[in-house]
């Protein structure tokens, strides 16, 4: 069965961005003129996944409102003849068939994914984390879906990071495949945030997964791991030998919105490439930077 469902965990508290996220979900922080979560949904849709389930929490009502219609706003923009803004507002309404379920207790990413079991059913599905934005010019999810369709089982996105940073990520031990594509690897082991001297590689897990429905049964019996939370990394480690587990090494453009400095870099990077914002922004930066 072709993949058609995406799961987006979005129940985190966003404590790195306090006090801004005291009342605004971190997923709704603007990246230029669209919230970060919209970029993630657009990525899923580009990959052909139009059934989207968001795992949210009690403070996340703004997510639902963003992807819902605001009739009064649309009528006002239409009356003004502001067709560009009207199209932008309606774009988020029509992106996908979006559903919501609350995580409840914050017991980790694995627990959040388990909340999707009833909606996903017996189908393979994708998981997209909202802190990672993938540039549409460097398709990752499409490649991962192709790998899953070819080999079955589960597929994880990997990225090379400096060795001294690997303890910030889940880490994969890998071996090459018979595939002509050297960026598709077999994963032989996974460990969550290992000490640098114990990490099996410098390949970090980034926020994209394509998973088989078997993962739900495994998550139900996965004990709490690092941080006392149910880790998807631990569940996939248990699945090695049960089903194929491949990694796709991503070498394209990735933007991190989960860290304050990287968030600012993301906004500047994406704005600088916009034809309407880039020239004046870059011009201002060239004038401003020598003064610092």
C-alpha positions as CSV (number, residue, x, y, z in Angstrom):
1,X,0.0,0.0,0.0
2,X,1.5,3.4,-0.9
3,X,2.4,5.6,2.0
4,X,-0.3,8.3,2.5
5,X,-0.1,9.2,6.3
6,X,2.2,11.5,8.1
7,X,2.5,11.9,11.9
8,X,3.9,15.2,13.3
9,X,4.6,15.2,17.1
10,X,3.9,18.7,18.3
11,X,3.3,18.4,22.0
12,X,6.6,19.8,23.3
13,X,6.6,22.8,25.7
14,X,9.3,24.8,23.8
15,X,11.1,25.8,26.9
16,X,14.1,27.0,25.0
17,X,12.0,29.9,23.6
18,X,10.4,31.1,26.9
19,X,8.8,33.5,27.5
20,X,7.7,33.6,23.9
21,X,6.3,30.1,24.1
22,X,4.5,30.7,27.3
23,X,1.2,31.2,25.4
24,X,2.3,30.5,21.7
25,X,3.2,27.0,20.6
26,X,6.8,26.8,19.5
27,X,5.6,25.3,16.2
28,X,3.7,28.5,15.5
29,X,6.8,30.8,15.8
30,X,7.1,32.5,12.4
31,X,9.8,31.6,9.9
32,X,9.7,34.7,7.8
33,X,5.9,34.9,7.3
34,X,4.7,31.4,7.9
35,X,4.8,29.3,11.1
36,X,7.4,26.6,11.3
37,X,4.7,23.9,11.4
38,X,3.4,24.9,7.9
39,X,6.8,24.2,6.3
40,X,6.6,20.7,7.8
41,X,3.1,20.0,6.5
42,X,4.1,21.3,3.1
43,X,7.0,18.9,3.0
44,X,4.7,16.0,3.8
45,X,2.3,17.0,1.1
46,X,5.1,17.4,-1.5
47,X,6.0,13.7,-0.7
48,X,2.4,12.7,-1.4
49,X,1.2,12.4,2.2
50,X,-2.0,14.2,2.5
51,X,-3.4,12.5,5.6
52,X,-1.6,14.3,8.5
53,X,-2.0,13.6,12.2
54,X,-0.6,16.1,14.7
55,X,0.2,14.9,18.2
56,X,-0.6,18.0,20.2
57,X,-1.1,19.0,23.8
58,X,-3.4,21.2,25.9
59,X,-1.7,24.4,25.0
60,X,-1.6,23.8,21.2
61,X,-5.0,25.0,20.1
62,X,-3.3,27.6,17.8
63,X,-2.2,24.7,15.6
64,X,-5.7,23.7,14.8
65,X,-6.8,27.3,14.3
66,X,-4.0,28.0,11.8
67,X,-5.0,25.2,9.5
68,X,-8.7,26.0,9.8
69,X,-10.7,28.6,7.9
70,X,-11.1,32.2,9.3
71,X,-14.2,33.3,7.3
72,X,-14.2,36.9,8.6
73,X,-10.5,37.3,7.6
74,X,-11.1,35.9,4.2
75,X,-14.1,38.1,3.6
76,X,-12.2,41.2,4.7
77,X,-9.2,40.4,2.3
78,X,-11.6,39.6,-0.5
79,X,-13.5,42.9,0.0
80,X,-10.2,44.8,-0.1
81,X,-9.1,43.0,-3.3
82,X,-6.0,41.7,-1.6
83,X,-5.8,38.5,-3.6
84,X,-2.2,37.7,-2.7
85,X,-2.8,37.7,1.1
86,X,-6.2,35.9,0.5
87,X,-4.4,33.1,-1.4
88,X,-1.7,32.8,1.3
89,X,-4.4,32.5,4.0
90,X,-6.4,29.9,2.0
91,X,-3.3,27.9,1.2
92,X,-2.9,26.7,4.8
93,X,-6.6,25.7,4.9
94,X,-6.3,23.4,1.9
95,X,-2.9,21.8,2.4
96,X,-4.0,18.4,3.7
97,X,-6.6,16.4,5.6
98,X,-5.3,17.2,9.1
99,X,-6.3,15.4,12.3
100,X,-5.3,16.0,15.9
101,X,-4.9,13.9,19.0
102,X,-3.4,14.9,22.4
103,X,-0.4,13.2,23.9
104,X,-1.4,13.8,27.5
105,X,1.5,12.9,29.6
106,X,4.8,14.0,28.1
107,X,6.6,10.6,28.1
108,X,8.9,11.1,25.1
109,X,8.9,10.9,21.3
110,X,8.2,7.2,21.3
111,X,5.1,7.7,23.5
112,X,3.9,10.5,21.1
113,X,4.2,8.2,18.1
114,X,2.4,5.5,19.9
115,X,-0.6,7.9,20.2
116,X,-0.9,7.6,16.4
117,X,-1.6,3.9,16.4
118,X,-5.3,4.0,16.1
119,X,-5.2,6.6,13.3
120,X,-2.4,4.9,11.3
121,X,-3.7,1.4,11.6
122,X,-1.8,-1.3,9.7
123,X,0.0,1.0,7.3
124,X,3.5,2.3,6.9
125,X,3.7,6.0,7.8
126,X,6.1,8.9,8.0
127,X,7.1,10.9,11.1
128,X,8.2,14.5,10.7
129,X,9.6,16.4,13.7
130,X,8.7,20.1,13.6
131,X,12.2,21.4,14.7
132,X,13.8,20.2,11.4
133,X,12.9,22.1,8.2
134,X,14.2,20.4,5.0
135,X,14.8,22.6,2.0
136,X,12.4,21.6,-0.8
137,X,15.2,21.8,-3.3
138,X,16.8,18.8,-1.5
139,X,14.0,16.2,-1.2
140,X,14.6,13.8,1.7
141,X,11.3,12.4,2.5
142,X,10.6,11.3,-1.1
143,X,13.9,9.4,-1.1
144,X,13.1,7.7,2.2
145,X,9.7,6.6,1.0
146,X,11.3,5.1,-2.1
147,X,13.8,3.2,0.1
148,X,11.0,1.9,2.3
149,X,9.0,0.8,-0.8
150,X,12.1,-1.0,-2.1
151,X,13.3,-2.8,1.1
152,X,10.3,-2.6,3.5
153,X,10.8,-2.2,7.2
154,X,11.9,1.1,8.6
155,X,14.0,4.1,7.3
156,X,15.7,6.8,9.3
157,X,17.2,10.1,8.1
158,X,20.9,10.5,9.0
159,X,23.3,13.4,8.8
160,X,27.0,13.7,9.4
161,X,27.9,16.0,12.3
162,X,31.2,16.9,13.9
163,X,32.2,14.1,16.2
164,X,32.2,16.3,19.2
165,X,28.5,17.1,18.7
166,X,27.2,13.5,18.4
167,X,26.2,13.3,22.0
168,X,23.4,15.8,21.2
169,X,21.7,13.2,18.9
170,X,20.7,9.7,18.4
171,X,23.5,7.9,16.7
172,X,23.6,5.1,14.1
173,X,26.1,2.3,13.5
174,X,25.9,1.5,9.8
175,X,27.3,-0.7,7.0
176,X,27.0,-0.1,3.2
177,X,24.4,-1.8,1.1
178,X,24.6,-3.4,-2.3
179,X,22.7,-0.4,-3.6
180,X,24.5,1.9,-6.1
181,X,23.4,4.8,-3.9
182,X,26.1,5.2,-1.3
183,X,23.9,7.4,0.8
184,X,21.6,4.5,1.5
185,X,23.0,2.4,4.4
186,X,22.0,-0.6,6.5
187,X,21.7,0.4,10.2
188,X,23.2,-2.2,12.5
189,X,22.7,-0.4,15.8
190,X,21.3,2.7,17.4
191,X,22.1,4.6,20.6
192,X,20.5,7.7,22.0
193,X,22.9,10.6,22.8
194,X,26.0,8.5,23.4
195,X,29.2,9.9,25.0
196,X,31.5,11.0,22.3
197,X,34.1,8.3,23.0
198,X,31.3,5.6,22.8
199,X,29.5,6.8,19.7
200,X,29.7,4.2,16.9
201,X,29.9,6.9,14.2
202,X,29.3,10.6,13.5
203,X,26.0,9.8,11.8
204,X,23.2,11.6,13.7
205,X,19.5,10.8,13.5
206,X,17.6,13.8,12.3
207,X,13.8,14.3,12.5
208,X,12.5,12.2,9.6
209,X,11.4,8.6,9.9
210,X,9.4,6.2,7.7
211,X,8.1,3.4,9.9
212,X,6.2,0.1,9.6
213,X,3.2,-0.4,11.8
214,X,5.1,-3.0,13.7
215,X,6.7,-0.2,15.6
216,X,3.5,0.3,17.7
217,X,3.7,-3.2,19.2
218,X,7.4,-2.6,19.9
219,X,6.8,0.8,21.5
220,X,4.2,-0.8,23.8
221,X,6.9,-3.0,25.4
222,X,9.8,-0.5,25.2
223,X,10.8,0.5,28.7
224,X,11.6,4.2,29.5
225,X,15.2,5.0,28.5
226,X,17.3,8.2,28.5
227,X,15.5,10.9,30.5
228,X,12.9,8.5,31.8
229,X,11.1,8.7,28.4
230,X,10.1,6.2,25.8
231,X,12.6,6.7,23.0
232,X,11.8,5.8,19.4
233,X,15.6,5.1,19.1
234,X,15.3,2.4,21.7
235,X,12.3,0.9,19.9
236,X,14.0,0.8,16.6
237,X,17.1,-0.8,18.2
238,X,14.8,-3.6,19.4
239,X,13.4,-4.0,15.8
240,X,16.9,-4.7,14.3
241,X,16.7,-8.3,13.1
242,X,12.9,-8.2,13.0
243,X,12.6,-6.0,10.0
244,X,15.0,-4.2,7.6
245,X,16.3,-0.9,9.0
246,X,17.9,1.5,6.5
247,X,19.3,5.0,6.8
248,X,19.4,7.7,4.2
249,X,22.4,10.0,4.7
250,X,21.1,13.5,4.0
251,X,23.6,16.0,2.5
252,X,21.3,18.8,1.6
253,X,20.0,22.0,3.3
254,X,18.5,21.5,6.8
255,X,17.3,24.3,9.1
256,X,17.0,23.8,12.8
257,X,14.3,25.8,14.5
258,X,14.6,24.1,17.9
259,X,17.5,26.3,19.0
260,X,17.4,30.1,19.4
261,X,20.5,30.9,17.4
262,X,19.8,28.3,14.7
263,X,16.2,29.6,14.5
264,X,17.6,33.1,13.8
265,X,19.9,31.7,11.2
266,X,17.0,29.9,9.6
267,X,14.9,33.1,9.3
268,X,17.8,35.1,7.8
269,X,18.7,32.3,5.4
270,X,15.2,31.8,4.0
271,X,14.4,35.5,3.9
272,X,17.6,36.3,2.1
273,X,16.6,33.9,-0.7
274,X,13.2,35.5,-1.2
275,X,13.0,37.8,-4.2
276,X,10.8,40.3,-2.3
277,X,12.9,40.4,0.9
278,X,16.4,39.2,-0.1
279,X,17.9,42.2,-1.9
280,X,16.9,44.8,0.7
281,X,17.8,42.4,3.6
282,X,21.2,41.6,2.2
283,X,21.8,45.2,1.4
284,X,21.1,46.2,5.0
285,X,23.3,43.4,6.3
286,X,26.2,44.6,4.2
287,X,25.8,48.1,5.6
288,X,25.2,46.9,9.2
289,X,27.8,44.2,9.7
290,X,30.9,46.5,9.2
291,X,29.7,48.7,12.0
292,X,29.7,45.8,14.5
